[in-house]
Amino acid sequence: MATNELTCQGFIEIVTAYLEGGLPDPERARFEAHLNDCPYCSTYLDQMRQTIRLVGRLSEESLAPEVKADLLGRFRDWNRK
């Protein structure tokens, strides 16, 4: 692998910035090159888009307090496990 190629871990770390349009052109190009070569990350990106579309229908007020606390805890600790 060339040093300029993006790894799957690197892909996951910047997927939100990509979806929000916040990657500089060179980083976006590396992201999209990896996406073209990696079916796993392509699936991951599709899943992220589906999640955003579905979760976008929820409001914070519609969540029970215990569900909100559980979700926040899971996202806060996602990379510690």
N, C-alpha and C positions, 0 to 999 in steps of 0.2 A: 504494500500500500504506500502510495506517495504521501509525503508529509502534509501535503495540502488537502488530502482527501478527508472528508468528514466521517467520523465513526458513528455507529448507531447511538452510542451514549451521547456524543456531541449533538447529534440530530435531535434527540429527545430534550436535551437541555435548551435548545433554541426554537423548538417548535412553536411555542406561544408567540415569540417575537415574529416568527415567520407569518403566522396566522393574523397577527395584528398589523402586518406590513412594516415592521420596525427593523428589518435587517438591512444593513448596507448592501449595495449591489454585489460586491465580491462575496460576501457571506451568503447572500441569497443564491448566488450561482453555485456555490459549494453545496448548499442545502439541496437545491434542485438536482444537481448532478448525482448526489447520493440517493435521492428519491427515485431517480430513473433507474438506478442499479440495484436497489434493495426492496424486494417485495414486502419484507417485514415492516420496514419503516413506511412504505406506501400504505399498508394496511393500518398502521398506527395513526398516520395522518388522517385517513378516512374515519377512523374511530373517534379521533379528537373532534373532527368537524361534526360528526353525528352527535357527540356528547354536547358540544356547544349549542347546536341547533335545538336539542331536546331540553337542556338545562335552561336555555334562554327563555323558555316558557314559564319557568318557575320564578316566583318572587320570593324575596327573603321572608316576607311576612307570611307566606303560605307554608313555611316549614315549621314543624313543631320545634320548640326550643331544644329538646334532647337530640333531635335529628340534626339541627344546625350545629350543636356542640360536637356531635360525633363526626360530622363532615369536616369541620374546622380542625379537629384533632387529627383526623386521618391525613389531611393535606399538609398540616404542619409537620407531621412525622413521617411523611412518605419515603424519604431517602435515608432514614435512620435504621431501617430494618434490613 
